[in-house]
Amino acid sequence: MFIVGLTGGIATGKSTVSQIFHDRGIPVIDADEMARKVVEPGGPAYAQLRAEFGAEYFDDENGGVLLRKKLGTIVFNDASKRRRLNAITHPAVRWEMLKQFLWILFSGHKFCVFDTPLLFEGGYDRIILTVLVVYCTPEQELERLIRRDECSEEEAKSRINSQMGIEEKKRKATILLDNTGTQEELRLQVHRVIEELESRWTPWVIRAAVLLFIGLISFPIFRRFY
Ligand SMILES: Nc1ncnc2c1ncn2[C@@H]1O[C@H](COP(=O)(O)OP(=O)(O)OP(=O)(O)O)[C@@H](O)[C@H]1O
């Protein structure tokens, strides 16, 4: 099984693409969903976050849920608080992703999709060889973000500018997904990519045979020298 990375700019269509993969029965590891899960009450990062930032960032009248927007505002403007938040949440997110990956590994799928906005920033492209980048025009990105999140133009621009530019991501991509058209056009592109990725797949029996062969020829060499 191999991992296909999926990234893009804010609101360029990653979740829309993920859903298309999901609808075709392909497992998706969603980094944003993991990040939400680990800070839920009872989640692996919850108690530490509460101890670090204090009860005023949690809604105790509604089950103690994290007030994401309130915390987001302070960490956006304070680098040391942002580092503390990342130091607490990132290891928990990585652990959850590893568990999900191992589960998928033994489920017999040909490949899985790893959906994360910060694929390049997090250095995941060093270990993931196939990276899909979904893009649209800057005007569409701004318009879709404002429409979906009902935020101001200023807020939308500041969020878009806080990430690596889409042109740089496009340069680093293995496969580009053009989301400047309709969602139906995007769906057809993703289906074509799925056919391509499935045709690349080497059945696990062949891989196992290759590994066994390498093991068999390297074992006598290993014994001779050690
Ligand atoms: N081709 C399209 N035409 C019109 N609207 C679209 C198209 N593709 C996606 N959208 C809409 O744009 C918005 C952003 O899409 P989506 O949520 O998939 O982006 P995203 O990259 O996952 O966002 P984020 O970076 O916030 O995770 C959504 O409301 C979605 O329905």
PDBQT file of the ligand as one rigid body, heavy atoms in Angstrom, charges set to zero:
ROOT
HETATM    1  N1  LIG A 301     -15.505  23.731  -8.245  1.00  0.00    +0.000 N 
HETATM    2  C1  LIG A 301     -16.134  24.404  -7.289  1.00  0.00    +0.000 A 
HETATM    3  N2  LIG A 301     -17.024  25.356  -7.596  1.00  0.00    +0.000 NA
HETATM    4  C2  LIG A 301     -17.665  26.057  -6.623  1.00  0.00    +0.000 A 
HETATM    5  N3  LIG A 301     -17.482  25.890  -5.295  1.00  0.00    +0.000 NA
HETATM    6  C3  LIG A 301     -16.593  24.946  -4.943  1.00  0.00    +0.000 A 
HETATM    7  C4  LIG A 301     -15.868  24.154  -5.896  1.00  0.00    +0.000 A 
HETATM    8  N4  LIG A 301     -15.062  23.308  -5.232  1.00  0.00    +0.000 NA
HETATM    9  C5  LIG A 301     -15.260  23.545  -3.920  1.00  0.00    +0.000 A 
HETATM   10  N5  LIG A 301     -16.187  24.518  -3.744  1.00  0.00    +0.000 N 
HETATM   11  C6  LIG A 301     -16.672  25.078  -2.474  1.00  0.00    +0.000 C 
HETATM   12  O1  LIG A 301     -15.610  25.880  -1.965  1.00  0.00    +0.000 OA
HETATM   13  C7  LIG A 301     -15.564  25.769  -0.541  1.00  0.00    +0.000 C 
HETATM   14  C8  LIG A 301     -14.165  25.297  -0.143  1.00  0.00    +0.000 C 
HETATM   15  O2  LIG A 301     -13.985  23.946  -0.576  1.00  0.00    +0.000 OA
HETATM   16  P1  LIG A 301     -13.336  22.869   0.416  1.00  0.00    +0.000 P 
HETATM   17  O3  LIG A 301     -13.991  22.955   1.753  1.00  0.00    +0.000 OA
HETATM   18  O4  LIG A 301     -13.346  21.571  -0.294  1.00  0.00    +0.000 OA
HETATM   19  O5  LIG A 301     -11.867  23.458   0.496  1.00  0.00    +0.000 OA
HETATM   20  P2  LIG A 301     -10.662  23.032   1.452  1.00  0.00    +0.000 P 
HETATM   21  O6  LIG A 301      -9.422  23.211   0.632  1.00  0.00    +0.000 OA
HETATM   22  O7  LIG A 301     -10.892  21.691   2.046  1.00  0.00    +0.000 OA
HETATM   23  O8  LIG A 301     -10.765  24.121   2.577  1.00  0.00    +0.000 OA
HETATM   24  P3  LIG A 301      -9.845  24.302   3.906  1.00  0.00    +0.000 P 
HETATM   25  O9  LIG A 301      -8.516  24.788   3.438  1.00  0.00    +0.000 OA
HETATM   26  O10 LIG A 301     -10.548  25.329   4.732  1.00  0.00    +0.000 OA
HETATM   27  O11 LIG A 301      -9.773  22.955   4.561  1.00  0.00    +0.000 OA
HETATM   28  C9  LIG A 301     -16.661  24.796  -0.134  1.00  0.00    +0.000 C 
HETATM   29  O12 LIG A 301     -17.786  25.534   0.272  1.00  0.00    +0.000 OA
HETATM   30  C10 LIG A 301     -16.942  24.020  -1.421  1.00  0.00    +0.000 C 
HETATM   31  O13 LIG A 301     -18.272  23.556  -1.471  1.00  0.00    +0.000 OA
ENDROOT
TORSDOF 0
